[in-house]
């Protein structure tokens, strides 16, 4: 819905800010995010193979499922506090995770 590359969007960090791939960080803290389809949102976030940091804390109406959290194998930091997440089943599969909030 925009001509600007994804990597130039607010809250998105990539290896190359002029690209449409290589997302390494998503920081959408307290952004009033919400969904009625946590499976789809989870699949989108965790399909990003280069993702190292995901910060969605402070989005009380956003829920994710963590069953695919292992897919971004470089994921080191996950900030989920004050979200609508009700289960952390699957979190143990994120083998490179160093920070969980």
C-alpha positions in Angstrom: 0.0 0.0 0.0 3.0 2.2 -0.3 5.8 2.8 -2.8 8.4 3.0 0.0 10.4 -0.2 0.8 9.3 -2.1 3.9 12.7 -1.5 5.4 12.0 2.3 5.5 8.8 1.9 7.5 8.4 3.1 11.1 9.6 0.5 13.6 11.3 -1.7 11.0 15.1 -2.2 10.8 16.8 -4.1 8.1 20.4 -4.7 6.9 19.6 -2.4 4.0 17.1 0.4 4.6 16.4 0.7 0.9 15.3 -3.0 0.5 12.1 -5.0 0.8 13.7 -7.9 2.6 16.2 -8.7 5.4 14.1 -7.5 8.3 16.2 -7.8 11.4 14.2 -5.9 14.0 10.6 -4.9 14.6 9.9 -2.4 17.3 6.2 -1.6 17.5 6.0 -1.0 21.3 2.8 0.6 22.5 1.4 1.0 19.0 -2.2 0.0 19.6 -1.8 -3.1 17.6 -4.6 -5.7 17.7 -5.8 -8.7 15.7 -8.6 -11.2 15.7 -6.4 -13.7 13.9 -3.3 -14.5 16.0 -2.3 -17.4 13.8 -1.8 -15.2 10.8 0.0 -12.5 12.6 2.3 -15.0 14.3 3.0 -16.7 10.9 3.9 -13.3 9.4 6.3 -12.2 12.3 8.0 -15.6 12.6 8.4 -16.1 8.8 11.1 -13.4 8.8 14.2 -15.5 8.7 16.6 -12.7 9.6 14.6 -11.4 12.5 16.8 -10.8 15.6 14.6 -8.6 17.8 10.8 -8.3 18.1 9.3 -5.8 20.5 5.5 -5.7 20.6 5.2 -4.9 24.3 2.4 -2.6 25.4 -0.1 -3.7 22.8 -2.7 -5.2 25.2 -5.1 -6.3 22.4 -2.4 -8.1 20.4 -2.2 -11.8 20.7 0.3 -14.2 19.1 1.0 -17.9 19.2 4.6 -18.9 19.7 4.4 -22.3 18.0 6.6 -20.9 15.1 8.9 -18.8 17.2 11.8 -21.1 16.2 11.6 -20.2 12.5 13.7 -17.0 12.7 16.8 -18.9 13.9 18.6 -15.6 14.7 15.9 -14.4 17.1 17.7 -13.2 20.3 15.3 -10.7 21.9 11.5 -11.0 22.4 9.5 -8.3 24.3 6.0 -9.5 24.9 4.9 -7.9 28.2 1.6 -6.1 28.4 0.2 -7.9 25.3 -2.8 -10.2 24.9 -0.6 -13.3 24.8 -2.1 -16.0 27.0 0.3 -18.9 26.5 4.1 -19.2 26.0 3.8 -22.8 24.6 6.6 -23.1 22.1 9.0 -20.5 23.5 11.5 -23.3 24.4 12.0 -23.9 20.6 13.6 -20.4 20.2 17.1 -21.8 20.9 19.0 -18.5 20.3 16.7 -16.4 22.5 18.8 -14.4 25.1 16.2 -11.9 26.2 12.5 -12.5 27.0 10.3 -9.8 28.6 
